[in-house]
Amino acid sequence: MQKRLQKYIGPKSFYKKTAVVAVPLALQQMLSSAMGIVDSLMVSWIGQVTAVGTATQIDTLCSMICYGAIGGTGIFSSQFYGAGDHRNLKRTFGLSLILAFINAVFWLIAACLFGRAILLFYMNDPAIVDAGMQYLQIAMWSLIPSCIQFAFSYIYRSIQKTSITLKVSVFCMTLNACLNYIFIFGIGPFPALGVRGAALGTCISQWICVLLYMTHAIYTKQPFIGSLQEMFHLDYGFVVPILRKIYPLMINEALFGFGSTLFVKAFGQLGKDSMDAYYVSNQIANVFLFVVYGYGNGITVLLGSTLGQGKIKEAIQEGNYYAGLSFVLAVLLVGSMIVFAAPLVSIFQLETDTAYQMAIGIMIVQAVKISMRLYNFMIFSVLKAGGDSKIISLLDSGIMWSVGIPLAFLCVNVLHIHNIALVFLIVQLEQLVRMIIGMKRFFSGIWAKDLTVLVN
């Protein structure tokens, strides 16, 4: 028994290497989530939690597809960096910028032309939709810088310079919070803009963030920056093999993103109190997700670098170490979330005691969800590092659409369960199914591949 457990416990050097990359990513994610809480707290003071939460569903869809595209190119960036191939590293970054821009423009046009129709799809309440549109008409101009920021953030992760993304994030998130407060409530010469002020603060901070990334990359001559010819000369032999590997990730994130918003559609039928509770608990849960995404993204970067050097057996062994570490982190997450559920919910000015009690109930369920999500995201990150992207689509969006979404609508529309915390708990069966199937793929070891040999 002890020998079997031993293969999941790595040497100190392994944990140190993981911490150097994963901790700055985790802190960046935590700061991002904390700023999300600050934003939600401010809009809760003016009673617009549901309006802003509904309007940001477009941003969710845009971000998820961008995450699939940029995360996909990031697989190749990590392996090219590990192989010391800076020529193709530059071209990969150029391709990621193109994909990010195309995605952002698509959703900007959708928001301009169909914004109200999209909001009505999620929440059939004229007052909420009107307030949401005030937010969306300004916030939609942050989609382009947000997507370009994704590209810069991921390329810095790929070359294992995560401290840079952390520093930029700290500055821009602090700026975002300050601007939101100034524009929402009106400070000095600035008038109180309410919900439009929240959107304006977010938009300005996103553009400044992109300018900081660009300035730093050019001034410090990062290895992924080159001439326009070096970055955007993308021939067939380079682009097609990459797109073949990443298109399943893009489709998966599109389906997963839309599926995530369908939960809003299902829960929205339970009323404003339920939705206020859901949005607040979601923002709090996102703070704890910093462990999940920082850790998972670190895995992809580190394993990608190992595989890019052709060290297949070493990568498989490191995967086992990550499985053991994930169990410990999952237990710590559950305990922390349950202990801090009530104190964190209490900082929001929810309009009714019913919404407050619902939010605490959902937070306890979120603890169960996130512990399983951490294990599932570890599996996805390992598979992604080796380009095993098609199975990720099945595990992620496939199980969401075949298990999670049907359960949500079944509970609300057929079984008529009105307790949103209970509905949310039943929906988490999708995480359990995903974990059981994913572990089988993980232990098969067929994900461990060197992708650098695919590109001319």
Residue pairs with C-beta under 8 A, 6 or more apart in sequence:
5 324
7 317
7 320
8 320
8 321
8 323
8 324
8 327
9 321
9 324
10 318
10 321
10 324
10 325
14 318
14 321
15 325
17 302
18 298
18 299
18 302
18 322
18 325
20 160
21 157
21 160
21 162
21 298
21 301
21 302
22 294
22 295
22 297
22 298
22 299
23 294
24 162
24 163
24 165
24 166
24 294
25 157
25 162
25 165
25 166
25 293
25 294
25 295
25 297
25 298
26 290
26 291
26 293
26 294
26 295
26 298
27 166
27 290
27 294
28 153
28 162
28 165
28 166
28 169
28 290
28 294
29 289
29 290
29 293
29 294
30 287
30 290
30 294
31 166
31 169
31 170
31 173
32 169
32 173
32 290
33 283
33 286
33 287
33 288
33 289
33 290
34 173
34 287
35 173
35 176
35 177
36 283
36 286
37 283
37 284
37 286
37 287
38 177
38 180
39 52
39 176
39 177
39 180
39 198
39 202
40 49
40 52
40 53
40 279
40 280
40 283
40 348
41 347
41 348
42 180
42 181
42 184
42 185
42 198
43 49
43 51
43 52
43 184
43 195
43 198
44 280
44 348
44 349
44 350
45 349
46 184
46 194
46 195
47 351
48 131
48 135
48 194
48 195
48 198
49 275
49 276
49 279
49 280
49 348
50 123
50 128
50 272
50 275
50 276
50 279
51 128
51 129
51 131
51 132
51 135
51 195
52 131
52 132
52 135
52 195
52 198
53 264
53 275
53 279
54 119
54 122
54 123
54 128
54 129
54 132
54 264
54 268
55 119
55 132
55 133
55 135
55 136
55 139
56 135
56 139
57 118
57 119
57 122
57 261
57 264
58 107
58 110
58 111
58 115
58 118
58 136
58 140
59 139
59 142
59 143
59 146
60 257
60 260
60 261
61 107
61 254
61 257
61 258
61 261
62 103
62 104
62 107
62 143
62 146
62 147
63 146
63 147
63 150
63 257
64 253
64 254
64 256
64 257
64 260
65 103
65 250
65 253
65 254
65 257
66 99
66 100
66 103
66 104
66 146
66 147
66 150
67 150
67 253
68 246
68 249
68 250
68 251
68 252
68 253
68 254
69 96
69 99
69 100
69 103
69 246
69 249
69 250
69 253
70 96
70 99
70 100
70 147
70 150
70 151
70 154
71 154
71 249
71 253
71 300
71 384
72 242
72 245
72 246
72 247
72 249
72 250
72 389
73 92
73 93
73 95
73 96
73 99
73 154
73 242
73 246
74 96
74 154
74 155
74 157
74 158
74 300
74 301
74 304
75 245
75 246
75 300
75 304
75 384
75 385
75 387
75 451
76 88
76 92
76 242
76 245
76 451
76 452
76 455
77 89
77 92
77 93
77 96
77 154
77 155
77 158
77 159
77 224
77 304
78 158
78 300
78 301
78 304
78 305
78 308
78 385
79 304
79 305
79 307
79 308
79 450
79 451
79 452
80 86
80 88
80 89
80 92
80 308
80 452
81 89
81 158
81 159
81 160
81 223
81 305
81 308
82 304
82 305
82 306
82 307
82 308
82 309
83 308
83 309
83 452
85 452
86 223
86 224
87 230
88 238
88 452
88 455
89 158
89 159
89 223
89 224
90 223
90 224
90 225
90 226
90 230
90 231
91 230
91 231
91 232
91 233
91 234
91 238
92 155
92 224
92 242
93 151
93 155
93 224
93 225
93 231
94 230
94 231
94 232
94 234
95 234
95 238
95 239
95 242
96 151
96 154
96 155
97 148
97 151
97 231
98 232
98 234
100 147
100 148
100 150
100 151
101 144
101 147
101 148
103 147
104 143
104 144
104 146
104 147
104 148
105 144
107 140
107 143
108 140
108 141
108 143
108 144
110 118
111 118
111 136
111 140
111 143
112 140
115 133
115 136
115 137
115 140
116 129
116 133
119 128
119 129
119 132
119 133
119 136
120 129
121 265
122 261
122 264
122 265
122 268
123 129
123 132
123 264
123 268
123 275
124 268
125 272
128 272
131 195
134 194
134 195
134 196
134 199
135 195
135 196
135 198
135 199
136 199
137 196
137 199
138 196
138 199
138 200
138 203
139 199
139 202
139 203
141 203
142 199
142 202
142 203
142 206
142 207
145 206
145 207
145 209
145 210
146 206
148 210
148 213
149 206
149 209
149 210
149 213
152 165
152 210
152 213
152 214
152 217
153 165
153 213
155 222
155 224
156 162
156 164
156 165
156 222
157 165
157 297
157 301
158 224
158 301
158 304
159 222
159 223
159 224
160 301
160 302
160 305
161 222
162 298
164 216
168 209
168 212
168 213
168 216
169 209
171 209
171 212
172 205
172 206
172 208
172 209
172 212
173 205
175 204
175 205
175 208
176 201
176 202
176 205
176 206
177 201
178 201
179 200
179 201
179 202
179 204
179 205
180 197
180 198
180 201
180 202
181 187
181 201
182 188
182 190
182 197
182 201
183 190
183 193
183 196
183 197
183 198
183 200
183 201
184 192
184 193
184 194
184 195
184 197
184 198
184 201
185 192
185 197
186 192
186 193
186 197
193 200
216 222
217 224
217 225
218 225
225 231
235 456
237 455
237 456
238 455
238 456
241 454
241 455
242 455
245 387
245 389
245 451
245 454
246 389
248 389
248 390
248 392
248 393
249 384
249 389
249 392
249 393
251 393
251 397
252 389
252 392
252 393
252 396
252 397
253 397
255 393
255 397
255 400
255 401
256 396
256 397
256 400
259 397
259 400
259 401
259 404
259 405
260 400
262 405
262 408
263 404
263 405
263 408
263 427
264 275
264 278
266 405
266 408
266 409
266 411
266 412
266 413
266 423
267 274
267 275
267 278
267 408
267 412
267 420
267 423
267 424
268 275
269 412
269 413
270 412
270 418
270 420
270 423
273 351
273 352
273 354
273 355
273 358
274 355
274 358
274 420
276 350
276 351
276 355
276 359
277 350
277 355
277 356
277 358
277 359
277 361
277 362
277 420
278 358
278 359
278 362
278 420
278 424
280 345
280 348
280 350
280 355
280 359
281 345
281 359
281 362
281 363
281 366
282 366
284 341
284 344
284 345
284 363
284 366
285 337
285 363
285 366
285 369
285 370
288 333
288 336
288 337
288 366
288 370
289 370
289 373
291 329
291 333
291 374
292 333
292 370
292 373
292 374
292 377
293 377
295 326
295 329
295 374
295 377
295 378
296 374
296 377
296 378
296 380
296 381
297 381
299 322
299 378
299 381
299 382
299 385
300 381
300 382
300 384
300 385
302 318
302 385
303 315
303 318
303 319
303 381
303 382
303 385
303 386
304 385
306 314
306 315
306 318
307 315
307 385
307 386
307 448
307 449
307 450
307 451
308 450
308 451
308 452
310 450
312 448
312 449
312 450
315 385
315 386
315 448
316 445
316 448
319 382
319 442
319 445
319 448
322 378
322 382
323 378
323 442
326 374
326 375
326 378
327 375
329 374
330 371
330 372
330 374
330 375
331 371
333 367
333 370
333 371
333 374
334 367
334 368
334 370
334 371
337 363
337 364
337 366
337 367
337 370
338 364
338 367
341 360
341 363
341 364
341 367
342 360
342 363
344 363
345 356
345 359
345 360
345 363
346 356
348 359
350 356
350 359
358 419
358 420
358 421
361 419
361 420
361 421
362 420
362 421
362 424
364 421
365 421
365 424
365 425
365 428
366 424
368 425
368 428
369 424
369 428
369 431
372 428
372 431
372 432
372 434
372 435
373 431
375 435
376 395
376 431
376 434
376 435
376 438
379 395
379 435
379 438
379 439
379 441
379 442
380 392
380 395
380 396
380 438
382 442
382 447
383 389
383 391
383 392
383 441
383 442
383 447
384 392
385 447
386 447
386 448
386 449
386 451
387 447
387 449
387 451
388 441
388 446
388 447
388 449
391 441
395 434
395 437
395 438
395 441
396 434
399 430
399 433
399 434
399 437
400 430
403 429
403 430
403 433
404 427
404 429
404 430
407 426
407 427
407 429
407 430
408 423
408 427
411 417
411 422
411 423
411 426
411 427
412 423
417 423
417 426
441 447
